[in-house]
Structures are given as structure tokens and as C-alpha cells.
Amino acid sequence: MDTLKRQMISALEKSLGIVTTASKESGVSRSIHYQWLIQDEEYKAAVQSIEDIALDFVESKLFQKITGVTIQSGVDDKGEAIVYEVPPSDTACIFYLKTKGKNRGYIERTEFDHKVTGPAFELITPDGL
């Protein structure tokens, strides 16, 4: 793999696969990146690997939202750790169940009432019959 492709791969790793950010950092245009994806199987495999890593990262953040998390955010003026609790998110739980729990019935359905409670349409003939 040539130097420019390696630079783009490195930039994609840093940006977790965000092409625009990686393009700006590496100096490789988005269109060249997409051409390489079509033309170079080794490059394509490297990019797909980064996409898998990014997906794993985001899934780990989703699980933190589902379970809640303790976060340390620096130290206060006394030198003690600043710690706060982020409670579990109902929204994250619902999202997870809708995407991963479909086989257990966690799926949104839209129901339609097809009953007609009056004339659905009026037939008008040319002769008024």
C-alpha cells in the first residue's frame, strides 16, 4: 500500500472512520478515497476493519448508557476527584430492544383500522342514476 493510502488509513483510524475528517487531515480527497475503495481490495479491507472498530466503540458507549456509568472529570480545588453518576437511559434501553430484541417481540407496529363506517365513496353516473 502506498504512502498516501497509509496516511488516509491512519487518519481514518483517528477519526473512527469519518471520511470528511480523515480527508482534511490526510489531504486525500473524498472522491479519491472512494475510488480506492473500488479499486484496491487491501485498502477496502483496512477501511472495513476501521468501521468494525468504530461500531464496537459505539456499541460499548450504548451499553454504558444502558447500565449507567460513573465518570471522573478532573479534580477540584482541594485535589479531590470530581465524580458524577450518569443513570441508565430508558431511551438507550428502548433503542437496544427495538434493534436487537425483534425476535422477542420488541418491534414497533403500525395498526390500521380498515372498517368503513359510512359510504366510502359515492358513485355518480352521467345519467344521474
N, C-alpha and C positions, 0 to 999 in steps of 0.2 A: 504494500500500500504506500502511495507516495506521501510526501511531507504535508501537502495541503489537506489531503484526506485525513491524515492523523491529527492535524490541528483542528479540523472540524469535529472529529470524533471526541477529542479532548474537550472542546467547547460544549459539545452536546452532553458529555458526562457532567460537566459543571452545572449546566442549566437543566439537568434532568430531562433532556430530550426536547427542550423548547427550541425550535428551529430558528426563529427570529433572533432570539438572544444569542444563540451559538453563531449564527451568521455574522452578527455585528462584532462579536468577539474575535472570530477567526478571519474575517474578511472574505469569506466564501459566500457568494450569493445563494439565496434560497433556491433559485432555478438550477444552479449547478449542483447543489445538494440533491435535488430531486432527480436530476439526470444520473448522478452517481448511483442513486438507489436502483434505478432501472438497469444501468449498465454494469455495475460491479457487485457481484454476489458477496464478496468478502466484506465490502463496505456496508451493504444491506444487512448482513448478519450482525455486524458490530452495532449498527443503529438499532436493530430489533432487540439486541441484548440490553442496550441502554433503556429502551422503552419498557422492558420487563422489570428492570431495576427501579425505574420511576413508579411503575404500577405497584410493586412491592412496598415502596416507601409510602405511597398514598394509602394503601391498604393498612399499613401499620398506624398511620395517623387516624384513619377511620376507627380502628379498634381502640385507640386511646380515647376518642370521642365517645365510643360505646361504653367503655368501662370507667371513664373518668380518669383524671391524672393529677399528680402533684407536680408543680413546676417551681423550680428555684429560679428567681430572677434577680441575681446580683446580691449585694449586701447593703444593709442600711448604714446610717452614720455611726452606729455602735459596733459595726463589724459583724453583725449577725445576719444570717441568711434570710433573704426575703422569700418566703414560700407561700404559695397560694394553691388552693384546690380548685380544679375545674370539674364540676359534677358531670355525670353521664348525660349524654344528649339523647332526648327522645327522638329527635329528627334523625340522628345517625342510626339509631336502632331501627326505625321505620325504613330508612333507606336500605339498610343491610337486609332486612327481611323481605322487602319488595324485590331486591335483586338476587338474593341467594336462597330465599325461602319459598320460591314459587311452587316447588313440588309439595310443599306442606300447606298450600292454600293462601299464602301471603301474596296476593296479587290483586291489583285493582281491577274492578269490572264495572262496566257501564251497563246499566239495565235500561231497556226501553219498554214502555207500556204501549203495546200495539192495539189496544182496544179502541174502537171508534165509538164515540158517544153521541153521535148525531150523523147527519149526512156528511160523508167525507167530501163529496163534490156534488154539484147539481148538473144534470145533463140537460143541455139546452139544444133543441133541434131547430133546424132552419124553419120548419113549418109550425113551430110553437107547440108541438105535441109532447 
